[in-house]
Amino acid sequence: VVFWGLTPSSPLGPWGLAVLGLVADTLLGLALGALLGPLGRLRGLGPWLKRAHERAAEVLREYPGLRRMAFWGVTLFVFLPLPGTGAVGGTFAGQLMGLSRTATVVAIALGSALTLVVFATLATVMGARAKELIEDPKVAVLSALALAFFVWLAYRRVKLALRRG
């Protein structure tokens, strides 16, 4: 969306669209966080979500260092420009990792802001060439590999922290 700011017919430039995107992602995270209560009453899915959140929250209370890792993990998850890693995926990831709704929304806002700053900077500096670069399948594969590496690294750190605990 940020790259649409480069078209002559766009009323907002890349930075204006970045701010609009940040507001939209944050509001979507807030709305989804508010809807998690009613979603928790759905048969099948609701009890499963509640149990997963409660178990993860219990672990985070027992190991405070993991709370920071969970927060930054959700932030990184939202930051990565892969399908499904935006506000919707970040909301569910935060809940499954045991974060509070407030911490989840802050992580979504921070991850979204970082992504939008990178995209707006690329749009300003490189113009339309940056959009082509971001849509390149090789960049998507490298992003997926980076995500896999960070997940593996986080898994090792969590395992180590739990052993020390």
Backbone hydrogen bonds in HBPLUS format (Angstrom, degrees):
<---DONOR---> <-ACCEPTOR-->    atom                        ^
c    i                          cat <-CA-CA->   ^        H-A-AA   ^      H-
h    n   atom  resd res      DA  || num        DHA   H-A  angle D-A-AA Bond
n    s   type  num  typ     dist DA aas  dist angle  dist       angle   num
A0004-TRP N   A0001-VAL O   3.00 MM   3  5.44 150.4  2.09 111.3 120.2     1
A0005-GLY N   A0002-VAL O   3.13 MM   3  5.74 156.3  2.19 112.5 119.4     2
A0006-LEU N   A0003-PHE O   3.07 MM   3  5.60 166.3  2.09 113.6 117.7     3
A0007-THR N   A0004-TRP O   3.10 MM   3  5.59 158.4  2.14 114.0 119.9     4
A0010-SER N   A0007-THR O   3.14 MM   3  5.54 164.6  2.16 115.6 120.4     5
A0017-LEU N   A0013-GLY O   3.00 MM   4  6.25 161.0  2.04 157.9 163.2     6
A0018-ALA N   A0014-PRO O   2.91 MM   4  6.08 139.2  2.08 136.8 148.7     7
A0019-VAL N   A0015-TRP O   3.05 MM   4  6.32 156.6  2.10 146.4 150.8     8
A0020-LEU N   A0016-GLY O   3.02 MM   4  6.27 160.4  2.06 144.9 150.7     9
A0021-GLY N   A0017-LEU O   2.81 MM   4  5.96 153.3  1.88 143.0 150.4    10
A0022-LEU N   A0018-ALA O   2.94 MM   4  6.19 151.0  2.02 146.0 153.6    11
A0023-VAL N   A0019-VAL O   3.02 MM   4  6.31 161.7  2.05 152.9 157.0    12
A0024-ALA N   A0020-LEU O   2.94 MM   4  6.16 159.9  1.98 148.0 154.0    13
A0025-ASP N   A0021-GLY O   2.87 MM   4  6.05 165.7  1.89 151.1 154.7    14
A0026-THR N   A0022-LEU O   2.97 MM   4  6.07 162.7  2.00 148.5 153.6    15
A0027-LEU N   A0023-VAL O   2.93 MM   4  6.06 164.9  1.95 150.4 154.9    16
A0028-LEU N   A0024-ALA O   2.87 MM   4  6.01 153.2  1.94 147.1 155.1    17
A0029-GLY N   A0025-ASP O   2.90 MM   4  6.11 155.4  1.97 145.8 152.4    18
A0030-LEU N   A0026-THR O   2.93 MM   4  6.22 155.9  1.99 148.2 154.9    19
A0031-ALA N   A0027-LEU O   2.85 MM   4  6.05 161.8  1.88 148.8 153.9    20
A0032-LEU N   A0028-LEU O   2.87 MM   4  6.02 166.2  1.88 151.5 155.5    21
A0033-GLY N   A0029-GLY O   2.90 MM   4  5.96 152.4  1.97 141.3 149.7    22
A0034-ALA N   A0030-LEU O   2.96 MM   4  6.20 149.0  2.06 144.8 152.8    23
A0035-LEU N   A0031-ALA O   2.96 MM   4  6.24 140.8  2.12 141.8 153.2    24
A0036-LEU N   A0033-GLY O   3.36 MM   3  5.32 153.1  2.44  95.6 103.4    25
A0039-LEU N   A0035-LEU O   3.00 MM   4  6.12 154.9  2.07 148.3 156.4    26
A0040-GLY N   A0036-LEU O   2.93 MM   4  5.97 134.9  2.14 136.6 146.3    27
A0040-GLY N   A0037-GLY O   3.09 MM   3  5.21 131.9  2.33  99.8 112.6    28
A0041-ARG N   A0038-PRO O   3.07 MM   3  5.42 158.4  2.12 107.3 114.2    29
A0042-LEU N   A0039-LEU O   3.14 MM   3  5.52 166.2  2.16 112.3 116.6    30
A0046-GLY N   A0042-LEU O   2.94 MM   4  4.73 138.1  2.12 126.2 137.5    31
A0049-LEU N   A0045-LEU O   2.92 MM   4  6.14 162.8  1.95 158.2 162.6    32
A0050-LYS N   A0046-GLY O   2.96 MM   4  6.21 165.2  1.99 158.4 162.7    33
A0051-ARG N   A0047-PRO O   2.93 MM   4  6.08 166.6  1.94 149.8 153.4    34
A0052-ALA N   A0048-TRP O   2.97 MM   4  6.13 164.9  1.99 151.8 156.2    35
A0053-HIS N   A0049-LEU O   2.92 MM   4  6.07 163.7  1.95 151.2 155.8    36
A0054-GLU N   A0050-LYS O   2.86 MM   4  6.01 165.8  1.88 154.0 158.4    37
A0055-ARG N   A0051-ARG O   2.92 MM   4  6.05 162.6  1.95 151.5 155.9    38
A0056-ALA N   A0052-ALA O   3.05 MM   4  6.16 164.5  2.07 147.0 151.6    39
A0057-ALA N   A0053-HIS O   2.79 MM   4  5.94 159.7  1.83 152.0 158.4    40
A0058-GLU N   A0054-GLU O   2.97 MM   4  6.07 150.0  2.06 141.0 148.8    41
A0059-VAL N   A0055-ARG O   3.13 MM   4  6.43 156.0  2.19 146.3 152.0    42
A0060-LEU N   A0056-ALA O   2.94 MM   4  6.24 155.8  2.00 149.3 156.4    43
A0061-ARG N   A0057-ALA O   2.91 MM   4  6.17 145.7  2.03 144.4 153.4    44
A0062-GLU N   A0058-GLU O   3.02 MM   4  6.27 151.3  2.11 144.4 152.3    45
A0063-TYR N   A0059-VAL O   2.87 MM   4  6.04 146.9  1.98 149.2 158.3    46
A0066-LEU N   A0063-TYR O   2.96 MM   3  5.65 144.6  2.09 119.7 128.7    47
A0067-ARG N   A0064-PRO O   3.02 MM   3  5.27 137.6  2.21 102.5 114.3    48
A0069-MET N   A0065-GLY O   3.39 MM   4  6.71 161.1  2.42 140.8 146.0    49
A0070-ALA N   A0066-LEU O   2.74 MM   4  5.97 154.0  1.80 151.1 158.2    50
A0071-PHE N   A0067-ARG O   2.90 MM   4  6.15 160.6  1.94 149.9 155.0    51
A0072-TRP N   A0068-ARG O   2.93 MM   4  6.16 172.5  1.93 157.3 158.6    52
A0073-GLY N   A0069-MET O   2.78 MM   4  5.82 139.9  1.94 138.8 151.0    53
A0074-VAL N   A0070-ALA O   2.97 MM   4  6.23 156.3  2.03 150.1 154.4    54
A0075-THR N   A0071-PHE O   2.99 MM   4  6.28 158.3  2.04 147.1 153.9    55
A0076-LEU N   A0072-TRP O   2.87 MM   4  6.00 160.5  1.91 143.6 148.5    56
A0077-PHE N   A0073-GLY O   2.86 MM   4  6.01 154.1  1.93 142.8 150.9    57
A0078-VAL N   A0074-VAL O   2.93 MM   4  6.19 157.3  1.98 152.1 156.5    58
A0079-PHE N   A0075-THR O   2.88 MM   4  6.05 149.7  1.97 144.3 154.0    59
A0080-LEU N   A0076-LEU O   3.02 MM   4  6.20 153.5  2.09 154.8 157.9    60
A0082-LEU N   A0080-LEU O   2.83 MM   2  5.65 138.7  2.01 104.0  92.5    61
A0085-THR N   A0082-LEU O   3.22 MM   3  5.75 153.2  2.29 142.3 139.5    62
A0090-GLY N   A0086-GLY O   2.79 MM   4  5.82 154.9  1.86 150.5 159.2    63
A0091-THR N   A0087-ALA O   2.93 MM   4  5.95 145.9  2.05 139.5 146.8    64
A0092-PHE N   A0088-VAL O   3.30 MM   4  6.65 165.0  2.32 153.5 155.6    65
A0093-ALA N   A0089-GLY O   2.85 MM   4  6.01 157.6  1.90 149.0 156.5    66
A0094-GLY N   A0090-GLY O   2.87 MM   4  5.90 160.3  1.91 143.3 148.6    67
A0095-GLN N   A0091-THR O   3.09 MM   4  6.31 155.1  2.15 143.9 150.5    68
A0096-LEU N   A0092-PHE O   2.88 MM   4  6.05 160.0  1.92 150.3 156.0    69
A0097-MET N   A0093-ALA O   2.90 MM   4  6.03 134.5  2.11 141.9 154.3    70
A0099-LEU N   A0094-GLY O   2.91 MM   5  5.28 149.2  2.01 166.0 160.2    71
A0098-GLY N   A0095-GLN O   3.14 MM   3  5.13 157.6  2.19 100.0 106.7    72
A0104-THR N   A0100-SER O   2.93 MM   4  6.11 154.1  2.00 147.7 155.4    73
A0105-VAL N   A0101-ARG O   2.96 MM   4  6.18 160.5  2.00 149.2 153.5    74
A0106-VAL N   A0102-THR O   2.96 MM   4  6.21 160.8  2.00 153.4 158.9    75
A0107-ALA N   A0103-ALA O   2.92 MM   4  6.06 157.9  1.97 145.2 151.3    76
A0108-ILE N   A0104-THR O   2.89 MM   4  6.13 154.8  1.96 148.5 155.8    77
A0109-ALA N   A0105-VAL O   2.87 MM   4  6.08 163.3  1.90 150.4 154.8    78
A0110-LEU N   A0106-VAL O   2.89 MM   4  6.06 162.3  1.92 150.8 155.7    79
A0111-GLY N   A0107-ALA O   2.90 MM   4  6.01 169.1  1.91 149.7 153.3    80
A0112-SER N   A0108-ILE O   2.86 MM   4  5.90 161.6  1.90 150.2 156.0    81
A0113-ALA N   A0109-ALA O   2.82 MM   4  5.91 157.8  1.87 144.7 151.6    82
A0114-LEU N   A0110-LEU O   2.95 MM   4  6.17 162.9  1.98 152.1 156.2    83
A0115-THR N   A0111-GLY O   3.07 MM   4  6.27 162.3  2.10 146.2 151.0    84
A0116-LEU N   A0112-SER O   2.85 MM   4  6.04 168.4  1.87 156.6 159.9    85
A0117-VAL N   A0113-ALA O   2.89 MM   4  6.03 152.4  1.96 149.3 156.5    86
A0118-VAL N   A0114-LEU O   3.07 MM   4  6.29 161.3  2.11 147.4 152.2    87
A0119-PHE N   A0115-THR O   2.89 MM   4  6.20 166.0  1.91 155.8 159.7    88
A0120-ALA N   A0116-LEU O   2.83 MM   4  5.87 165.1  1.85 146.7 151.5    89
A0121-THR N   A0117-VAL O   2.91 MM   4  5.94 156.0  1.96 144.4 151.4    90
A0122-LEU N   A0118-VAL O   2.89 MM   4  6.12 162.4  1.93 150.2 155.4    91
A0123-ALA N   A0119-PHE O   2.81 MM   4  6.02 159.4  1.85 151.4 157.4    92
A0124-THR N   A0120-ALA O   2.91 MM   4  6.05 152.7  1.99 142.8 150.1    93
A0125-VAL N   A0121-THR O   2.83 MM   4  5.98 164.3  1.85 155.6 159.9    94
A0126-MET N   A0122-LEU O   2.72 MM   4  5.42 154.9  1.78 143.8 152.3    95
A0127-GLY N   A0123-ALA O   3.04 MM   4  4.51 131.7  2.28 106.8 118.4    96
A0130-ALA N   A0127-GLY O   3.10 MM   3  5.80 144.3  2.23 116.9 124.6    97
A0131-LYS N   A0128-ALA O   3.15 MM   3  5.31 122.9  2.49 100.0 113.3    98
A0132-GLU N   A0128-ALA O   3.31 MM   4  6.70 158.0  2.36 151.3 156.4    99
A0133-LEU N   A0129-ARG O   3.04 MM   4  6.30 153.5  2.11 145.1 152.5   100
A0134-ILE N   A0130-ALA O   2.95 MM   4  6.21 160.5  1.99 153.4 157.4   101
A0135-GLU N   A0131-LYS O   3.04 MM   4  6.22 149.6  2.14 147.2 155.0   102
A0136-ASP N   A0133-LEU O   3.22 MM   3  5.24 157.5  2.28 102.0 108.7   103
A0139-VAL N   A0136-ASP O   3.01 MM   3  5.44 129.1  2.28 109.6 121.9   104
A0140-ALA N   A0136-ASP O   3.30 MM   4  6.75 151.5  2.39 147.1 155.2   105
A0141-VAL N   A0137-PRO O   2.94 MM   4  6.25 156.3  1.99 151.4 157.4   106
A0142-LEU N   A0138-LYS O   2.92 MM   4  6.15 161.4  1.95 146.5 151.8   107
A0143-SER N   A0139-VAL O   2.86 MM   4  6.05 151.4  1.94 144.5 152.6   108
A0144-ALA N   A0140-ALA O   2.91 MM   4  6.16 155.1  1.97 146.2 152.9   109
A0145-LEU N   A0141-VAL O   2.89 MM   4  6.17 155.1  1.95 150.1 157.3   110
A0146-ALA N   A0142-LEU O   2.87 MM   4  6.09 153.2  1.94 143.8 151.5   111
A0147-LEU N   A0143-SER O   2.89 MM   4  6.15 156.2  1.95 147.8 154.2   112
A0148-ALA N   A0144-ALA O   2.93 MM   4  6.17 160.0  1.97 147.2 152.6   113
A0149-PHE N   A0145-LEU O   2.88 MM   4  6.11 155.3  1.94 147.6 154.5   114
A0150-PHE N   A0146-ALA O   2.94 MM   4  6.20 162.1  1.98 151.4 155.7   115
A0151-VAL N   A0147-LEU O   2.87 MM   4  6.09 154.2  1.94 151.5 159.1   116
A0152-TRP N   A0148-ALA O   2.95 MM   4  6.13 160.2  1.99 147.1 152.4   117
A0153-LEU N   A0149-PHE O   2.85 MM   4  6.08 160.8  1.88 150.8 156.5   118
A0154-ALA N   A0150-PHE O   2.83 MM   4  5.95 159.2  1.88 144.3 150.2   119
A0155-TYR N   A0151-VAL O   2.87 MM   4  6.02 156.0  1.93 146.8 153.7   120
A0156-ARG N   A0152-TRP O   3.01 MM   4  6.29 158.8  2.06 149.7 154.6   121
A0157-ARG N   A0153-LEU O   3.02 MM   4  6.32 158.9  2.06 148.0 153.8   122
A0158-VAL N   A0154-ALA O   2.86 MM   4  6.04 161.6  1.89 154.9 159.8   123
A0159-LYS N   A0155-TYR O   2.91 MM   4  6.05 163.8  1.93 149.9 154.8   124
A0160-LEU N   A0156-ARG O   2.94 MM   4  6.12 156.6  2.00 146.2 152.5   125
A0161-ALA N   A0157-ARG O   2.87 MM   4  6.05 159.2  1.92 147.8 153.7   126
A0162-LEU N   A0158-VAL O   2.87 MM   4  6.08 156.1  1.93 153.1 159.2   127
A0163-ARG N   A0159-LYS O   3.06 MM   4  6.24 148.3  2.16 141.5 149.9   128
A0164-ARG N   A0160-LEU O   3.08 MM   4  6.35 152.6  2.15 147.7 154.5   129
A0165-GLY N   A0161-ALA O   3.01 MM   4  6.04 149.7  2.10 142.2 150.6   130
